[in-house]
Amino acid sequence: MTKHKKHLITSALPYANGALHLGHLAGAYLPADLYVRYLRLLGRDVVWVCGSDEHGAAITIQAKKEGTTPREIIDKYHVLNKDTFQRLGISFDIYHRTSEPIHYQTAQDFFSKLYQKGGEFEERFSEQYYDEAYNQFLADRYIIGTCPNCGHTEAFGDQCEKCGTALSPTELINPRSTLSGETPILKATKHWYFKLNKHADWLREWIDKGTLGGKQHHDANAWKKHVTGQCLSWLNDGEGLQPRSITRDLDWGIPVPLEEAKGKVLYVWFDAPIGYISATKQWALDNGKEWTDYWYGDDVELIHFIGKDNIVFHCIVFPAMLHAHGDFALPRNVPANQFLNFEGQKFSKSRGWGIEQHVYLEEFKDFPNKEDALRWALIRNMPENKDSDFKWDEFIDFHDKELADNFGNFVNRVIVLTHKYFNGVAPEADFDWMDALADAHRLALGVHDELKAFNFKQAAQTLMELSSWGNTYLQEVSPWNVAKTDPDSPLIRECLFTCLQVVGLLSVLCEPFIPFTAPRVRALLALPDLQRGDLEKMLEGLQNSQPVVSAGHRVGEPQVLFPKIADRRDPARMEIVDRQKAKLALILQAEAERLRAVAAAEAPKAPAAAPAANPADVKSEIQYDDFAKLDLRVATILEAERVPKADKLLQLRVDLGFEQRTIVSGIAEHFDPQTLVGKQVLVVANLAPRKLRGIESQGMILTAENSEGKLGLVSPPEGWENGSGVK
């Protein structure tokens, strides 16, 4: 790791319109906590900022749902989320708010600087839906209507939640305002657009090669492939970058600091990332520091931790804003995670599918080590490079097999045996203990290297390998057997001294992962609580043959670190998990019953004498000539990636033999994009092109749907040539 003078770490500002679930935790906050704790253990000068994003239509919509005000909403959820983060050991240096005066001033000053420079903004008049009853322009989510694609009557102005199609408000059939229920009118309004397109060339070089102004800024190869891939698709596909509106006609937000812009506010995606700057300012004021030290200069390491839905904003939009301003450092890395699902399905608040952070803490309140048990399970299944899935059975296995049987068992055995054979005092080290410890030392350095590279799941696995090495070594020597024939054998002394060093290594290295357990391990060793720089001191000490636990040091009393969940002698912990499984089973049952009821209600009434209807829904009859109009072709999927801010959409690049095309398909909930590359599919090749989320889709992928709503690709026999027709 380059020892930059200052390290500034950010995590995506969560909307203060609801509680956060486990997917949020695994995406942007737990990985950042791991990295920050690691930097602190190295003694680095690091500041980690985050806070509530408290503007935008999402806040006002939630206030409307709860029959209250935006202020009451943000106060409620800011306090809830901040408290929950603290209880889970998420160790922000500051958890700020974008509703604070210092943020208002910072955001307005940022806008004014770009405005005064000239050339960064353009003004545009456009027609936007307006609610005459409420006398206000409507954000996209304040407009509902009939989806032109699937006919769903409750589609929003930006997306149909039923079919996943990206929409604009003017595409809706029979649009109506969610405020008044009336049909809105189109009315001219003026907005300011950030000229994102003028920054495309340097952004492309910066993202693809890591160079800025002809100098190497960062290692582009160290960025995750899905991060650079998504960014380059924005930069290179279609029409490339376009100017983005940064103002809105709303009454909740930061006023645009222009006399001619009364009644307008800064768009939340312009205002929110500036929250990192205002949070740093507030932290600096609170701690007697200079905030510019962490934002200005070549020796600043800025790292953004986010989920993949925020990649474009943190790798293209915000860097362009910072660069246009001219004073700020750009991020050295944006290690965005992908999505965490829950028991095979996407988290859904409306269905009750999933578990929120504060609910977990409440329902597991009697569960020992509940914080570290959750952290460990999420780390071991972290969606670093592809979507992953949280399962309760795996939660049990990660806790019982790794934390209890491996880590906890090893630590406890070493402390017990030290008391048994040496009265709780570390034995003398009259042997080449560094040679005996060589493999363990290598594994300790491996944890260090993986943390440095943002490979947190692998770092956790290596930590377990270190503990496993200790268990194996202890078992191979078996000092309890040696003592039966030779109680004074030096093997006993050598074994326990070496094992105490491994426990010492674990007591430091485990802190980023399981910070509630680390002090307990330190207490078992009777070592002081960890301080900044202790990891670097320990590694440097080992390099100079200084033991972690010195000979003659008295350890603490033995203690079980992790009581097992699946414990026949004490079923209480398993009962807590079983209740969670039972809740999910009821949700699935209710969902199945609802779908059956919907199907029954929508089924056509058969004549009295007619036989029972076929359960399959068959669409209305067509003529052969209608079918013959379809041009069905064999194609191979070359590329597949998720469409930003569209949970249900995938962008595919397919080879039709005679040409390559881009197709946007609403299948993202059913397929991992990486698994689609190379597969042959059938494509409707003569479907009229249509723009979805700004991407022109040039066809349709054929899929089949089973009774459970799962989709499968319709594929030709193996080996068919691309472009082959289907008759």
Order of alpha helices (4+ residues) and beta strands (2+ residues): beta-alpha-beta-alpha-alpha-beta-alpha-beta-beta-beta-beta-beta-beta-alpha-beta-beta-alpha-beta-beta-beta-alpha-beta-alpha-beta-beta-alpha-alpha-beta-alpha-alpha-alpha-alpha-alpha-alpha-alpha-alpha-alpha-alpha-alpha-beta-beta-beta-alpha-beta-beta-beta-beta-beta-beta-beta
